[in-house]
Amino acid sequence: MIEAKNLTKRFKKGVTAVDGINFKANDGEILGLLGENGAGKTTTLRMLATMLKITEGEALINGHDVNKEADKVRGEIGILFGGEVGLYDRLTARENIKYFAELNGMSKEETNKSIEELAKNLDMTEYLDRRVGKFSRGMKQKVAIARSIVHNPSVVLFDEPTIGLDVTSAKIVQDFILKCKSDGRTIIFSSHTIPEIEKLCDRIVIIHKGKIVEEGKLKELEEKYNNSIEEIFINLIAK
């Protein structure tokens, strides 16, 4: 479970990127963060991932305080920011994933089993032993996803994981995210693409200029406003 309470991030020169937001994501649920570029989605995820210090408020991952128990939190989360970041071009896909597994203290047997299963689910078995440097963006993205959850985390944070992918690669990634949900993981998925949010998410949080302007289940929001999610989003951020 993920819980954010009055979560706030201020940078130097008084810039408030995230301004006192509250939300909860439950086990076996995909919570969507929907907002324009610069709305505060990525900053929120980076705080949850212990990559940025929280200025005010708190965030809990499976009951662990993100600021005070960062090491425990890191062992329970999988994170994907930017897909290709951190991949070593001279290593094979398998070697990239294996290296990250070793950093998480996995045994050789656990690592090999996890890699084979992930490769099958992400349709990347045929190029698992090829060097990453010659991969397409879609292939690299799948390696990055496998690397991020090779240690079987219960919580996964995806920041626009399908951006720049072709239709086929995006579909494979989306199906994999849904499988993560069926496995009981807690997932936060950020996007500014409404059809993708509608396809994947159980609930959404709409963020605008660092604040939550609406949240809830998709159908309930459509009934509340008697409108589509797209029109609801456009109207809310126009205020």
Secondary structure as UniProt FT lines:
FT   STRAND          2..10
FT   HELIX           12..14
FT   STRAND          16..25
FT   TURN            27..28
FT   STRAND          29..34
FT   TURN            37..38
FT   HELIX           41..48
FT   TURN            49..50
FT   STRAND          56..61
FT   TURN            62..63
FT   STRAND          64..65
FT   TURN            66..68
FT   HELIX           70..76
FT   STRAND          77..81
FT   TURN            85..86
FT   TURN            89..90
FT   HELIX           93..103
FT   TURN            104..105
FT   HELIX           108..121
FT   TURN            122..123
FT   HELIX           125..127
FT   TURN            128..129
FT   HELIX           132..134
FT   HELIX           137..149
FT   TURN            150..151
FT   STRAND          155..159
FT   TURN            161..164
FT   HELIX           167..182
FT   TURN            183..184
FT   STRAND          186..191
FT   HELIX           194..200
FT   STRAND          203..208
FT   TURN            209..210
FT   STRAND          211..217
FT   HELIX           218..225
FT   HELIX           229..237
//
